[in-house]
């Protein structure tokens, strides 16, 4: 439904978007995820037509719209700040685009009521924007966008101004709404958890480039770059040198001088040899603590630096004997009972839980 081909956007001597290409399929929820200044909002604005690409092509349903005006594209945008007309009631706000299209009064009334029902705001037609909550305003903004039945809905951090509880509620509602409508959503956020919850696929952006694009569990479980590994959730990163390699298995020497073993399918596709430099990422929930060694696992030793209670999880920071710190997350029912803060412990993980990053 949306295709970007080698798109570049420069502002003076600054390259905001640096030669990116991707596709968003019909009915897909695609999220552009990354830190502030990575180019995700600029990318969305180019798809919407608010910015022109310096070079490259933007296709909508196979048609090149790279230089079309926003009103010439069958897309609608939902902004973080709602952008409701304060002098219009809710009905008038939602109906505005339909009136511009010169639809009949009966058609407008039906479409507005259908849109209000979809966002669960029936009965709010004649309230003013200053008479409803932030979450309700955001629903109105979404209703105003979907009432025109666009091929693509673009959402620029639409939940960013909401409090945490309401934000989580709206995430679920937004996902259900997208599934009901069956139209393509392209969503911009810097919130990793939000991206994992909402998306069919995630494009992780950094410094104007797409570092990785894939389904949520692939992005989380098999990050391809150090940035993706560290930006999506917590991770423990080690630098390593290949000591021996065979197919998808390798023996590595860590920066801590420990020898470990790794099994990773990506090793099969890379030309690595003894002495090759790589990185290893291990998620905190994949690591375990114990007071004794464990067979058939990679093991490091260290001292407990800090223990943090986070609801159902105990977060433990361990300082290894070379000074490097690692984080271990354990559920309350599997958490190690610690004697004191400076306890000597073993940190272990399974061979297949170490992800190779080249």
C-alpha positions as CSV (number, residue, x, y, z in Angstrom):
1,X,0.0,0.0,0.0
2,X,2.9,2.4,0.8
3,X,6.4,2.0,-0.7
4,X,9.4,4.1,-0.1
5,X,12.3,3.7,-2.5
6,X,15.8,5.2,-1.7
7,X,14.2,8.2,0.0
8,X,16.5,11.0,1.2
9,X,15.5,14.2,3.0
10,X,18.0,16.9,3.6
11,X,17.5,20.2,5.5
12,X,20.4,22.5,4.5
13,X,23.5,20.5,5.3
14,X,21.7,18.0,7.7
15,X,20.4,14.7,6.4
16,X,17.3,13.8,8.3
17,X,16.4,10.7,6.4
18,X,19.2,8.8,4.8
19,X,18.3,6.6,1.8
20,X,15.6,4.5,3.3
21,X,13.4,1.9,1.6
22,X,10.5,-0.1,3.0
23,X,6.9,-1.2,2.3
24,X,3.7,-1.1,4.4
25,X,1.3,-3.7,3.2
26,X,-2.5,-3.5,2.9
27,X,-4.1,-3.8,6.4
28,X,-0.8,-3.8,8.2
29,X,0.1,-2.0,11.4
30,X,3.7,-0.8,10.8
31,X,5.5,1.2,13.4
32,X,8.5,3.6,12.9
33,X,10.4,3.3,16.1
34,X,13.4,5.3,17.3
35,X,14.8,8.0,19.5
36,X,14.1,11.7,19.0
37,X,15.8,13.1,15.9
38,X,16.1,9.7,14.2
39,X,14.0,10.8,11.2
40,X,10.8,8.9,11.9
41,X,8.5,11.9,12.0
42,X,10.1,13.4,8.9
43,X,9.5,10.1,7.1
44,X,5.8,10.2,8.2
45,X,5.5,13.8,7.0
46,X,6.9,12.9,3.6
47,X,4.3,10.1,3.2
48,X,1.6,12.6,4.2
49,X,2.9,15.2,1.8
50,X,3.8,17.8,4.3
51,X,7.5,17.5,3.3
52,X,8.9,16.7,-0.2
53,X,11.8,14.1,-0.4
54,X,15.1,15.5,-1.6
55,X,15.4,12.4,-3.7
56,X,13.8,9.0,-4.0
57,X,10.2,7.9,-4.5
58,X,7.0,7.5,-2.4
59,X,4.3,5.3,-3.9
60,X,0.8,5.0,-2.6
61,X,-1.0,1.9,-3.9
62,X,1.4,1.8,-6.8
63,X,1.1,5.5,-7.7
64,X,4.1,7.8,-7.3
65,X,2.9,10.6,-5.0
66,X,6.4,11.9,-4.1
67,X,5.5,15.5,-5.2
68,X,1.7,15.5,-4.8
69,X,0.0,17.8,-2.4
70,X,-1.4,16.3,0.9
71,X,-5.0,16.7,-0.3
72,X,-4.1,14.7,-3.4
73,X,-3.1,11.6,-1.4
74,X,-5.6,9.2,0.1
75,X,-4.1,9.4,3.5
76,X,-5.1,11.0,6.8
77,X,-2.8,12.0,9.7
78,X,-3.5,11.9,13.5
79,X,-1.2,14.3,15.5
80,X,0.0,14.2,19.1
81,X,-1.6,17.5,19.9
82,X,-5.1,16.5,18.6
83,X,-5.4,19.7,16.5
84,X,-9.2,19.9,17.1
85,X,-11.0,23.1,16.1
86,X,-11.9,24.7,19.5
87,X,-14.9,26.6,18.2
88,X,-16.5,23.5,16.7
89,X,-18.4,20.8,18.6
90,X,-17.4,17.1,18.3
91,X,-19.8,16.5,15.4
92,X,-18.5,19.5,13.5
93,X,-14.9,18.5,14.0
94,X,-15.4,15.0,12.7
95,X,-17.6,16.2,9.8
96,X,-15.2,19.0,8.6
97,X,-13.5,16.9,6.0
98,X,-16.8,15.4,4.7
99,X,-18.2,18.9,4.3
100,X,-15.1,19.9,2.2
101,X,-15.9,16.9,0.0
102,X,-19.5,18.3,-0.3
103,X,-21.2,15.1,0.9
104,X,-25.0,15.3,1.6
105,X,-26.1,16.1,5.1
106,X,-27.6,12.6,5.5
107,X,-24.3,10.9,4.4
108,X,-22.3,13.2,6.7
109,X,-24.6,12.4,9.7
110,X,-24.3,8.6,9.1
111,X,-20.6,8.6,8.6
112,X,-20.0,10.7,11.7
113,X,-22.2,8.5,13.8
114,X,-20.4,5.4,12.5
115,X,-17.0,7.0,13.3
116,X,-18.2,7.9,16.8
117,X,-19.4,4.4,17.4
118,X,-16.0,2.9,16.3
119,X,-14.2,5.1,18.9
120,X,-16.9,4.5,21.5
121,X,-18.0,8.2,21.8
122,X,-21.7,7.9,21.0
123,X,-23.6,10.7,22.6
124,X,-20.7,13.1,22.5
125,X,-21.7,14.8,19.3
126,X,-22.6,18.2,20.7
127,X,-19.9,18.6,23.4
128,X,-17.1,21.1,22.8
129,X,-13.4,20.0,22.8
130,X,-12.8,21.8,26.2
131,X,-15.6,19.7,27.7
132,X,-13.9,16.3,27.2
133,X,-10.8,14.6,28.5
134,X,-7.4,14.1,26.7
135,X,-8.2,10.5,25.9
136,X,-11.6,11.5,24.4
137,X,-10.0,14.3,22.4
138,X,-7.6,11.8,20.9
139,X,-10.5,9.5,20.0
140,X,-12.2,12.4,18.3
141,X,-9.0,13.1,16.3
142,X,-8.9,9.5,15.3
143,X,-12.6,9.5,14.3
144,X,-12.0,12.7,12.2
145,X,-9.2,10.8,10.4
146,X,-11.0,7.6,9.7
147,X,-14.4,9.1,8.7
148,X,-12.9,9.9,5.3
149,X,-12.1,6.2,4.8
150,X,-8.4,6.7,3.8
151,X,-6.3,4.0,2.4
152,X,-3.6,4.8,4.9
153,X,-3.8,6.3,8.4
154,X,-0.6,8.0,9.7
155,X,-0.2,8.5,13.4
156,X,2.5,10.7,14.8
157,X,2.9,9.7,18.5
158,X,-0.8,10.1,19.0
159,X,-0.8,8.8,22.6
160,X,2.3,10.8,23.8
161,X,0.3,13.4,25.8
162,X,-1.8,10.8,27.7
163,X,-1.0,9.5,31.2
164,X,0.3,6.0,31.5
165,X,-2.9,4.2,32.5
166,X,-4.9,5.9,29.7
167,X,-2.1,5.4,27.3
168,X,-2.2,1.6,27.9
169,X,-6.0,1.5,27.5
170,X,-5.8,3.5,24.3
171,X,-3.1,1.2,22.9
172,X,-5.5,-1.8,23.1
173,X,-8.4,0.2,21.6
174,X,-6.2,1.5,18.8
175,X,-5.1,-2.0,17.9
176,X,-8.7,-3.3,17.9
177,X,-9.8,-0.3,15.8
178,X,-7.1,-1.0,13.2
179,X,-8.2,-4.7,13.0
180,X,-11.8,-3.6,12.5
181,X,-11.1,-1.1,9.8
182,X,-8.6,-3.3,8.0
183,X,-6.7,-0.2,6.7
184,X,-2.9,0.4,6.7
185,X,-1.6,2.2,9.9
186,X,1.8,3.7,9.9
187,X,2.6,4.7,13.5
188,X,5.4,6.8,14.9
189,X,6.6,6.3,18.5
190,X,9.8,6.3,20.6
191,X,8.1,4.0,23.1
192,X,9.5,0.4,22.6
193,X,6.8,-1.3,24.6
194,X,4.1,0.5,22.7
195,X,5.7,-0.6,19.4
196,X,5.9,-4.3,20.5
197,X,2.2,-4.3,21.7
198,X,0.7,-2.6,18.6
199,X,2.7,-3.6,15.6
200,X,2.5,-6.3,13.0
201,X,6.0,-5.1,12.0
202,X,8.5,-2.6,13.4
203,X,11.1,-0.5,11.5
204,X,13.8,0.6,14.0
205,X,15.3,3.9,12.9
206,X,18.6,5.5,14.0
207,X,20.3,8.6,12.6
208,X,18.1,8.7,9.5
209,X,18.5,5.0,8.6
210,X,16.5,1.9,9.2
211,X,18.6,-0.5,11.3
212,X,16.2,-3.4,11.2
213,X,12.6,-4.1,10.1
214,X,10.7,-7.2,11.2
215,X,7.9,-8.7,13.4
216,X,8.1,-7.7,17.1
217,X,9.5,-11.0,18.4
218,X,12.2,-11.0,15.7
219,X,13.2,-7.4,16.6
220,X,13.3,-8.3,20.3
221,X,14.7,-11.8,20.2
222,X,17.1,-11.5,17.2
223,X,18.4,-7.9,17.0
224,X,20.8,-7.4,14.1
225,X,22.7,-4.4,15.4
226,X,24.0,-3.1,18.7
227,X,21.6,-0.2,18.5
228,X,18.6,-2.4,18.1
229,X,19.7,-4.7,20.9
230,X,20.2,-1.8,23.3
231,X,17.2,0.4,22.2
232,X,14.5,-2.4,22.4
233,X,14.3,-3.2,26.0
234,X,17.3,-4.0,28.2
235,X,20.2,-6.1,27.1
236,X,23.6,-7.2,28.2
237,X,26.2,-6.6,25.4
238,X,29.6,-8.2,25.3
239,X,32.5,-7.8,22.9
240,X,34.0,-11.2,21.8
241,X,36.6,-12.8,19.6
242,X,36.0,-16.0,17.7
243,X,38.1,-18.9,19.0
244,X,36.6,-21.7,17.0
245,X,33.6,-21.9,14.7
246,X,31.6,-24.7,13.0
247,X,28.3,-24.1,11.1
248,X,26.0,-22.4,13.6
249,X,28.2,-23.0,16.7
250,X,31.2,-21.1,18.0
251,X,33.5,-20.9,20.9
252,X,34.2,-17.3,21.9
253,X,36.5,-15.4,24.2
254,X,34.7,-12.5,25.9
255,X,36.1,-9.2,26.8
256,X,36.1,-10.6,30.4
257,X,38.6,-13.3,29.2
258,X,35.9,-16.0,29.8
259,X,35.4,-18.7,27.2
260,X,31.8,-19.2,26.2
261,X,29.8,-21.2,23.7
262,X,27.1,-19.9,21.4
263,X,24.6,-21.5,19.0
264,X,23.1,-19.0,16.6
265,X,21.6,-19.8,13.1
266,X,23.0,-16.4,11.8
267,X,26.5,-17.8,12.1
268,X,25.9,-20.1,9.1
269,X,25.5,-17.2,6.8
270,X,28.5,-15.2,7.8
271,X,32.2,-15.7,6.8
272,X,33.8,-15.8,10.2
273,X,37.1,-17.3,11.2
274,X,39.3,-17.5,14.3
275,X,40.1,-14.0,15.5
276,X,36.9,-12.4,14.0
277,X,35.5,-9.7,16.3
278,X,31.8,-9.9,17.1
279,X,29.3,-8.8,19.8
280,X,27.0,-11.0,21.9
281,X,23.6,-9.8,23.3
282,X,21.9,-11.6,26.1
283,X,18.5,-10.3,27.4
284,X,18.3,-9.9,31.3
285,X,15.5,-12.4,31.6
286,X,17.6,-15.1,29.8
287,X,20.3,-14.9,32.6
288,X,20.1,-16.8,35.9
289,X,21.7,-16.3,39.2
290,X,23.0,-19.1,41.5
291,X,25.5,-19.8,44.3
292,X,26.9,-22.8,42.4
293,X,28.0,-23.7,38.9
294,X,25.5,-25.1,36.4
295,X,26.2,-27.7,33.8
296,X,25.7,-27.1,30.1
297,X,25.5,-23.3,30.4
298,X,27.8,-20.3,30.0
299,X,28.9,-19.1,33.4
300,X,30.5,-15.8,34.7
301,X,31.2,-14.9,38.3
302,X,30.7,-11.6,40.1
303,X,29.3,-9.8,43.1
304,X,25.8,-8.4,43.7
305,X,25.8,-4.6,43.4
306,X,22.2,-3.9,43.7
307,X,18.8,-5.6,44.0
308,X,15.7,-3.7,42.7
309,X,12.1,-4.9,43.2
310,X,10.0,-4.1,40.1
311,X,6.5,-5.6,40.8
312,X,6.6,-9.2,39.6
313,X,10.4,-9.0,38.7
314,X,13.5,-8.8,40.8
315,X,16.1,-6.8,38.9
316,X,19.7,-7.6,40.0
317,X,22.8,-5.7,39.0
318,X,26.0,-7.9,39.2
319,X,29.5,-6.5,38.9
320,X,31.7,-9.0,37.1
321,X,35.3,-9.4,38.3
322,X,36.6,-7.3,35.4
323,X,34.3,-4.4,36.5
324,X,31.6,-4.9,33.8
325,X,28.1,-4.7,35.1
326,X,25.2,-7.0,33.9
327,X,21.5,-7.0,34.6
328,X,19.5,-10.1,35.5
329,X,15.7,-10.1,35.6
330,X,14.1,-12.9,37.5
331,X,10.4,-13.5,38.3
332,X,9.5,-13.6,41.9
333,X,8.9,-17.4,42.0
334,X,12.3,-18.2,40.4
335,X,14.3,-15.4,42.1
336,X,17.5,-16.4,44.0
337,X,17.3,-15.7,47.7
338,X,20.3,-13.5,48.4
339,X,22.3,-13.5,51.7
340,X,23.5,-9.9,51.3
341,X,24.2,-7.2,48.8
342,X,27.9,-8.2,48.2
343,X,27.2,-11.9,47.7
344,X,29.4,-13.8,45.3
345,X,27.2,-15.3,42.6
346,X,27.4,-17.2,39.3
347,X,25.6,-15.7,36.3
348,X,24.6,-18.2,33.6
349,X,22.7,-18.5,30.4
350,X,21.9,-21.2,27.8
351,X,24.1,-21.5,24.7
352,X,21.2,-20.6,22.3
353,X,20.2,-17.4,24.3
354,X,23.3,-15.5,23.2
355,X,22.5,-13.5,20.0
356,X,25.5,-12.8,17.7
357,X,25.8,-9.2,16.4
358,X,28.3,-8.6,13.6
